[in-house]
Amino acid sequence: MENPPPPMAPSGPPPPRRGRGSWWGLGAFLALLAGKLKFFLPVLKFLPLVLKTGGSMLLMIGVYTLMFGWKFAVGFVLLIFVHEIGHVLAAQRCGVRVSAPFFIPFFGALIMLKELPRNAWTEARIAIGGPLLGAVAAGACHALHVATGHPLLLVLAYFGYWLNLFNLAPVGFFDGGRIVSAISPWMWLVGFSGLGTLLVWRFRDSDSVGSFLEHNFILLIVLFFALPRIFWLFGSRKSPEQLRYFEVTGGQRTTMAVLYFGLAGLLAAGMFATKVAITALDLR
């Protein structure tokens, strides 16, 4: 007698596939994440700034820490940062879009213009914003030293004054070279001649060509990038657009001249005062 067949399994929906369930779970997670992401968008938009500016700042601090110690490194890089923020604020006031500051060890920091200024007056306003705010930062270090007597603040004040005064040199892509565009482009020739004379003098005092190049590499780069503006001054072909770019009113020219030479004088005075104070500290 044959054995009866085994009972059939009850009909019903098949068991769910594990793969399909995983995809549904992933989709639900992404939907939830998309719903919450809008609350983090104001923070995420600053991520490039953190990676670019913050990362390059940390790199510069690390390099200078190995050479001068972390306290001076942090203070000096912050002084540079305040200088660059002065440019950013001035650019925003002029309606010109700029990039976030980017730091390069031994070169300083820079911001990139995402659009050209309308004229030399706008360019000069953006350029002088950095030394103006930088001078305030150096003055704050000086004042804090007077209040606390901490020698590091005095040293930072000296280098803050020096940094911003150096940037006022009317040559090349320095702030001063852009500022004097609204005063007189011919001042580029003064800055170029002064820098060239300094390099000749330093070459005569150098032991060898290699030593001269090692200690004056940055100044040589500045002199090289200043050449196009000097060539433009003496060039015969100037387009109407180029000539209109340097058209400023008498009031604008006077205002920028007062700001430029007044700021240079204040920075030089601050640098001299802190140098004397540092010398007095060394003699104790």
TORKOL-4160 file (C-alpha; in steps of 0.2 Angstrom, whole numbers, padded with zeros to 4 digits, m for minus):
284
<pt num="1" X="0000" Y="0000" Z="0000"/>
<pt num="2" X="0007" Y="0017" Z="m0005"/>
<pt num="3" X="0011" Y="0029" Z="0008"/>
<pt num="4" X="0000" Y="0045" Z="0007"/>
<pt num="5" X="0008" Y="0060" Z="0000"/>
<pt num="6" X="0014" Y="0073" Z="0013"/>
<pt num="7" X="0002" Y="0087" Z="0016"/>
<pt num="8" X="0005" Y="0103" Z="0006"/>
<pt num="9" X="0011" Y="0119" Z="0014"/>
<pt num="10" X="m0003" Y="0131" Z="0017"/>
<pt num="11" X="m0004" Y="0144" Z="0003"/>
<pt num="12" X="0000" Y="0162" Z="0007"/>
<pt num="13" X="0011" Y="0177" Z="0003"/>
<pt num="14" X="0030" Y="0172" Z="0000"/>
<pt num="15" X="0042" Y="0177" Z="0014"/>
<pt num="16" X="0050" Y="0194" Z="0010"/>
<pt num="17" X="0067" Y="0194" Z="0002"/>
<pt num="18" X="0081" Y="0200" Z="0012"/>
<pt num="19" X="0088" Y="0211" Z="m0002"/>
<pt num="20" X="0071" Y="0221" Z="m0005"/>
<pt num="21" X="0069" Y="0224" Z="0014"/>
<pt num="22" X="0087" Y="0231" Z="0015"/>
<pt num="23" X="0083" Y="0243" Z="0001"/>
<pt num="24" X="0067" Y="0249" Z="0009"/>
<pt num="25" X="0077" Y="0252" Z="0025"/>
<pt num="26" X="0090" Y="0262" Z="0016"/>
<pt num="27" X="0077" Y="0272" Z="0007"/>
<pt num="28" X="0068" Y="0276" Z="0024"/>
<pt num="29" X="0085" Y="0281" Z="0031"/>
<pt num="30" X="0089" Y="0293" Z="0017"/>
<pt num="31" X="0072" Y="0300" Z="0017"/>
<pt num="32" X="0074" Y="0304" Z="0036"/>
<pt num="33" X="0092" Y="0311" Z="0033"/>
<pt num="34" X="0085" Y="0322" Z="0019"/>
<pt num="35" X="0072" Y="0329" Z="0031"/>
<pt num="36" X="0084" Y="0333" Z="0044"/>
<pt num="37" X="0098" Y="0340" Z="0032"/>
<pt num="38" X="0089" Y="0356" Z="0030"/>
<pt num="39" X="0093" Y="0360" Z="0048"/>
<pt num="40" X="0111" Y="0358" Z="0045"/>
<pt num="41" X="0113" Y="0367" Z="0029"/>
<pt num="42" X="0118" Y="0384" Z="0037"/>
<pt num="43" X="0132" Y="0374" Z="0045"/>
<pt num="44" X="0137" Y="0364" Z="0030"/>
<pt num="45" X="0139" Y="0380" Z="0019"/>
<pt num="46" X="0154" Y="0384" Z="0030"/>
<pt num="47" X="0163" Y="0368" Z="0027"/>
<pt num="48" X="0174" Y="0374" Z="0013"/>
<pt num="49" X="0179" Y="0389" Z="0023"/>
<pt num="50" X="0184" Y="0377" Z="0038"/>
<pt num="51" X="0193" Y="0365" Z="0026"/>
<pt num="52" X="0202" Y="0379" Z="0016"/>
<pt num="53" X="0205" Y="0393" Z="0028"/>
<pt num="54" X="0206" Y="0383" Z="0044"/>
<pt num="55" X="0216" Y="0369" Z="0037"/>
<pt num="56" X="0229" Y="0381" Z="0029"/>
<pt num="57" X="0229" Y="0391" Z="0045"/>
<pt num="58" X="0233" Y="0375" Z="0055"/>
<pt num="59" X="0247" Y="0371" Z="0043"/>
<pt num="60" X="0255" Y="0388" Z="0045"/>
<pt num="61" X="0254" Y="0387" Z="0064"/>
<pt num="62" X="0262" Y="0370" Z="0063"/>
<pt num="63" X="0276" Y="0377" Z="0052"/>
<pt num="64" X="0279" Y="0392" Z="0063"/>
<pt num="65" X="0278" Y="0382" Z="0079"/>
<pt num="66" X="0293" Y="0372" Z="0074"/>
<pt num="67" X="0303" Y="0388" Z="0071"/>
<pt num="68" X="0296" Y="0400" Z="0085"/>
<pt num="69" X="0285" Y="0391" Z="0097"/>
<pt num="70" X="0267" Y="0389" Z="0097"/>
<pt num="71" X="0262" Y="0404" Z="0107"/>
<pt num="72" X="0270" Y="0416" Z="0094"/>
<pt num="73" X="0264" Y="0405" Z="0080"/>
<pt num="74" X="0246" Y="0406" Z="0085"/>
<pt num="75" X="0247" Y="0425" Z="0088"/>
<pt num="76" X="0256" Y="0429" Z="0072"/>
<pt num="77" X="0244" Y="0419" Z="0061"/>
<pt num="78" X="0229" Y="0427" Z="0070"/>
<pt num="79" X="0236" Y="0444" Z="0065"/>
<pt num="80" X="0237" Y="0439" Z="0047"/>
<pt num="81" X="0220" Y="0432" Z="0048"/>
<pt num="82" X="0213" Y="0449" Z="0055"/>
<pt num="83" X="0222" Y="0458" Z="0040"/>
<pt num="84" X="0214" Y="0446" Z="0028"/>
<pt num="85" X="0197" Y="0448" Z="0036"/>
<pt num="86" X="0199" Y="0467" Z="0033"/>
<pt num="87" X="0200" Y="0464" Z="0015"/>
<pt num="88" X="0185" Y="0453" Z="0015"/>
<pt num="89" X="0174" Y="0466" Z="0024"/>
<pt num="90" X="0180" Y="0480" Z="0013"/>
<pt num="91" X="0176" Y="0469" Z="m0002"/>
<pt num="92" X="0158" Y="0465" Z="0004"/>
<pt num="93" X="0155" Y="0484" Z="0007"/>
<pt num="94" X="0160" Y="0487" Z="m0011"/>
<pt num="95" X="0149" Y="0473" Z="m0017"/>
<pt num="96" X="0164" Y="0463" Z="m0024"/>
<pt num="97" X="0164" Y="0444" Z="m0021"/>
<pt num="98" X="0180" Y="0437" Z="m0015"/>
<pt num="99" X="0186" Y="0420" Z="m0009"/>
<pt num="100" X="0190" Y="0414" Z="0008"/>
<pt num="101" X="0207" Y="0418" Z="0015"/>
<pt num="102" X="0221" Y="0405" Z="0011"/>
<pt num="103" X="0237" Y="0404" Z="0021"/>
<pt num="104" X="0254" Y="0400" Z="0013"/>
<pt num="105" X="0269" Y="0398" Z="0025"/>
<pt num="106" X="0282" Y="0411" Z="0022"/>
<pt num="107" X="0271" Y="0420" Z="0010"/>
<pt num="108" X="0257" Y="0425" Z="0021"/>
<pt num="109" X="0239" Y="0424" Z="0015"/>
<pt num="110" X="0228" Y="0429" Z="0001"/>
<pt num="111" X="0211" Y="0431" Z="m0005"/>
<pt num="112" X="0205" Y="0429" Z="m0023"/>
<pt num="113" X="0194" Y="0442" Z="m0032"/>
<pt num="114" X="0179" Y="0432" Z="m0040"/>
<pt num="115" X="0176" Y="0447" Z="m0050"/>
<pt num="116" X="0185" Y="0463" Z="m0056"/>
<pt num="117" X="0183" Y="0479" Z="m0046"/>
<pt num="118" X="0174" Y="0492" Z="m0056"/>
<pt num="119" X="0188" Y="0505" Z="m0055"/>
<pt num="120" X="0204" Y="0509" Z="m0046"/>
<pt num="121" X="0194" Y="0518" Z="m0032"/>
<pt num="122" X="0185" Y="0501" Z="m0028"/>
<pt num="123" X="0202" Y="0492" Z="m0029"/>
<pt num="124" X="0210" Y="0504" Z="m0017"/>
<pt num="125" X="0196" Y="0503" Z="m0004"/>
<pt num="126" X="0197" Y="0484" Z="m0004"/>
<pt num="127" X="0216" Y="0484" Z="m0003"/>
<pt num="128" X="0217" Y="0497" Z="0012"/>
<pt num="129" X="0204" Y="0487" Z="0022"/>
<pt num="130" X="0217" Y="0474" Z="0026"/>
<pt num="131" X="0231" Y="0486" Z="0033"/>
<pt num="132" X="0218" Y="0496" Z="0042"/>
<pt num="133" X="0210" Y="0482" Z="0052"/>
<pt num="134" X="0228" Y="0474" Z="0054"/>
<pt num="135" X="0234" Y="0490" Z="0062"/>
<pt num="136" X="0220" Y="0489" Z="0074"/>
<pt num="137" X="0225" Y="0472" Z="0079"/>
<pt num="138" X="0243" Y="0477" Z="0081"/>
<pt num="139" X="0237" Y="0491" Z="0092"/>
<pt num="140" X="0227" Y="0480" Z="0102"/>
<pt num="141" X="0242" Y="0469" Z="0106"/>
<pt num="142" X="0252" Y="0484" Z="0110"/>
<pt num="143" X="0238" Y="0491" Z="0122"/>
<pt num="144" X="0237" Y="0474" Z="0130"/>
<pt num="145" X="0255" Y="0473" Z="0133"/>
<pt num="146" X="0255" Y="0490" Z="0142"/>
<pt num="147" X="0240" Y="0484" Z="0153"/>
<pt num="148" X="0248" Y="0467" Z="0157"/>
<pt num="149" X="0267" Y="0469" Z="0154"/>
<pt num="150" X="0267" Y="0452" Z="0144"/>
<pt num="151" X="0282" Y="0453" Z="0133"/>
<pt num="152" X="0275" Y="0441" Z="0120"/>
<pt num="153" X="0261" Y="0454" Z="0116"/>
<pt num="154" X="0274" Y="0467" Z="0113"/>
<pt num="155" X="0283" Y="0456" Z="0101"/>
<pt num="156" X="0267" Y="0452" Z="0092"/>
<pt num="157" X="0263" Y="0471" Z="0091"/>
<pt num="158" X="0280" Y="0474" Z="0083"/>
<pt num="159" X="0277" Y="0461" Z="0070"/>
<pt num="160" X="0259" Y="0466" Z="0067"/>
<pt num="161" X="0265" Y="0484" Z="0063"/>
<pt num="162" X="0279" Y="0478" Z="0052"/>
<pt num="163" X="0268" Y="0466" Z="0043"/>
<pt num="164" X="0255" Y="0479" Z="0038"/>
<pt num="165" X="0268" Y="0492" Z="0034"/>
<pt num="166" X="0277" Y="0480" Z="0023"/>
<pt num="167" X="0261" Y="0477" Z="0014"/>
<pt num="168" X="0259" Y="0496" Z="0010"/>
<pt num="169" X="0274" Y="0496" Z="m0001"/>
<pt num="170" X="0268" Y="0503" Z="m0018"/>
<pt num="171" X="0274" Y="0489" Z="m0028"/>
<pt num="172" X="0267" Y="0474" Z="m0037"/>
<pt num="173" X="0252" Y="0464" Z="m0030"/>
<pt num="174" X="0255" Y="0471" Z="m0012"/>
<pt num="175" X="0241" Y="0481" Z="m0005"/>
<pt num="176" X="0251" Y="0497" Z="m0007"/>
<pt num="177" X="0252" Y="0493" Z="m0026"/>
<pt num="178" X="0233" Y="0492" Z="m0027"/>
<pt num="179" X="0230" Y="0507" Z="m0015"/>
<pt num="180" X="0241" Y="0519" Z="m0025"/>
<pt num="181" X="0231" Y="0515" Z="m0041"/>
<pt num="182" X="0218" Y="0528" Z="m0035"/>
<pt num="183" X="0232" Y="0541" Z="m0030"/>
<pt num="184" X="0244" Y="0539" Z="m0045"/>
<pt num="185" X="0249" Y="0524" Z="m0055"/>
<pt num="186" X="0266" Y="0532" Z="m0057"/>
<pt num="187" X="0269" Y="0528" Z="m0039"/>
<pt num="188" X="0272" Y="0510" Z="m0044"/>
<pt num="189" X="0288" Y="0516" Z="m0052"/>
<pt num="190" X="0293" Y="0523" Z="m0035"/>
<pt num="191" X="0290" Y="0506" Z="m0026"/>
<pt num="192" X="0299" Y="0497" Z="m0040"/>
<pt num="193" X="0314" Y="0508" Z="m0040"/>
<pt num="194" X="0315" Y="0507" Z="m0021"/>
<pt num="195" X="0313" Y="0488" Z="m0021"/>
<pt num="196" X="0326" Y="0486" Z="m0034"/>
<pt num="197" X="0338" Y="0497" Z="m0025"/>
<pt num="198" X="0336" Y="0487" Z="m0009"/>
<pt num="199" X="0340" Y="0471" Z="m0019"/>
<pt num="200" X="0356" Y="0478" Z="m0026"/>
<pt num="201" X="0361" Y="0484" Z="m0009"/>
<pt num="202" X="0358" Y="0467" Z="m0002"/>
<pt num="203" X="0367" Y="0458" Z="m0016"/>
<pt num="204" X="0383" Y="0469" Z="m0013"/>
<pt num="205" X="0382" Y="0463" Z="0005"/>
<pt num="206" X="0379" Y="0445" Z="0001"/>
<pt num="207" X="0394" Y="0432" Z="0002"/>
<pt num="208" X="0388" Y="0423" Z="m0013"/>
<pt num="209" X="0374" Y="0422" Z="m0027"/>
<pt num="210" X="0367" Y="0407" Z="m0018"/>
<pt num="211" X="0366" Y="0416" Z="m0001"/>
<pt num="212" X="0358" Y="0431" Z="m0010"/>
<pt num="213" X="0344" Y="0420" Z="m0018"/>
<pt num="214" X="0341" Y="0411" Z="m0002"/>
<pt num="215" X="0338" Y="0427" Z="0008"/>
<pt num="216" X="0329" Y="0437" Z="m0005"/>
<pt num="217" X="0319" Y="0424" Z="m0014"/>
<pt num="218" X="0302" Y="0432" Z="m0010"/>
<pt num="219" X="0307" Y="0450" Z="m0014"/>
<pt num="220" X="0313" Y="0444" Z="m0031"/>
<pt num="221" X="0296" Y="0436" Z="m0034"/>
<pt num="222" X="0288" Y="0452" Z="m0029"/>
<pt num="223" X="0299" Y="0462" Z="m0041"/>
<pt num="224" X="0296" Y="0450" Z="m0055"/>
<pt num="225" X="0277" Y="0451" Z="m0054"/>
<pt num="226" X="0278" Y="0470" Z="m0053"/>
<pt num="227" X="0286" Y="0471" Z="m0070"/>
<pt num="228" X="0269" Y="0470" Z="m0080"/>
<pt num="229" X="0263" Y="0486" Z="m0072"/>
<pt num="230" X="0279" Y="0495" Z="m0075"/>
<pt num="231" X="0278" Y="0490" Z="m0093"/>
<pt num="232" X="0260" Y="0496" Z="m0094"/>
<pt num="233" X="0265" Y="0513" Z="m0088"/>
<pt num="234" X="0277" Y="0516" Z="m0102"/>
<pt num="235" X="0267" Y="0507" Z="m0115"/>
<pt num="236" X="0260" Y="0517" Z="m0129"/>
<pt num="237" X="0244" Y="0507" Z="m0131"/>
<pt num="238" X="0231" Y="0509" Z="m0118"/>
<pt num="239" X="0213" Y="0505" Z="m0121"/>
<pt num="240" X="0199" Y="0517" Z="m0117"/>
<pt num="241" X="0193" Y="0504" Z="m0104"/>
<pt num="242" X="0210" Y="0504" Z="m0095"/>
<pt num="243" X="0211" Y="0523" Z="m0095"/>
<pt num="244" X="0193" Y="0524" Z="m0088"/>
<pt num="245" X="0198" Y="0512" Z="m0074"/>
<pt num="246" X="0210" Y="0524" Z="m0067"/>
<pt num="247" X="0198" Y="0539" Z="m0067"/>
<pt num="248" X="0195" Y="0545" Z="m0049"/>
<pt num="249" X="0188" Y="0561" Z="m0043"/>
<pt num="250" X="0199" Y="0574" Z="m0034"/>
<pt num="251" X="0190" Y="0570" Z="m0018"/>
<pt num="252" X="0193" Y="0551" Z="m0019"/>
<pt num="253" X="0212" Y="0554" Z="m0023"/>
<pt num="254" X="0214" Y="0565" Z="m0008"/>
<pt num="255" X="0204" Y="0553" Z="0003"/>
<pt num="256" X="0215" Y="0538" Z="m0002"/>
<pt num="257" X="0231" Y="0548" Z="0000"/>
<pt num="258" X="0227" Y="0554" Z="0017"/>
<pt num="259" X="0222" Y="0536" Z="0022"/>
<pt num="260" X="0238" Y="0529" Z="0014"/>
<pt num="261" X="0251" Y="0540" Z="0020"/>
<pt num="262" X="0243" Y="0543" Z="0037"/>
<pt num="263" X="0242" Y="0524" Z="0040"/>
<pt num="264" X="0260" Y="0521" Z="0035"/>
<pt num="265" X="0265" Y="0535" Z="0047"/>
<pt num="266" X="0256" Y="0527" Z="0061"/>
<pt num="267" X="0262" Y="0510" Z="0058"/>
<pt num="268" X="0280" Y="0516" Z="0057"/>
<pt num="269" X="0278" Y="0525" Z="0073"/>
<pt num="270" X="0271" Y="0510" Z="0081"/>
<pt num="271" X="0285" Y="0499" Z="0075"/>
<pt num="272" X="0298" Y="0511" Z="0081"/>
<pt num="273" X="0290" Y="0512" Z="0099"/>
<pt num="274" X="0288" Y="0493" Z="0100"/>
<pt num="275" X="0306" Y="0491" Z="0094"/>
<pt num="276" X="0313" Y="0503" Z="0108"/>
<pt num="277" X="0302" Y="0494" Z="0121"/>
<pt num="278" X="0309" Y="0477" Z="0115"/>
<pt num="279" X="0327" Y="0484" Z="0116"/>
<pt num="280" X="0323" Y="0490" Z="0134"/>
<pt num="281" X="0317" Y="0473" Z="0139"/>
<pt num="282" X="0333" Y="0464" Z="0132"/>
<pt num="283" X="0344" Y="0476" Z="0142"/>
<pt num="284" X="0336" Y="0471" Z="0159"/>
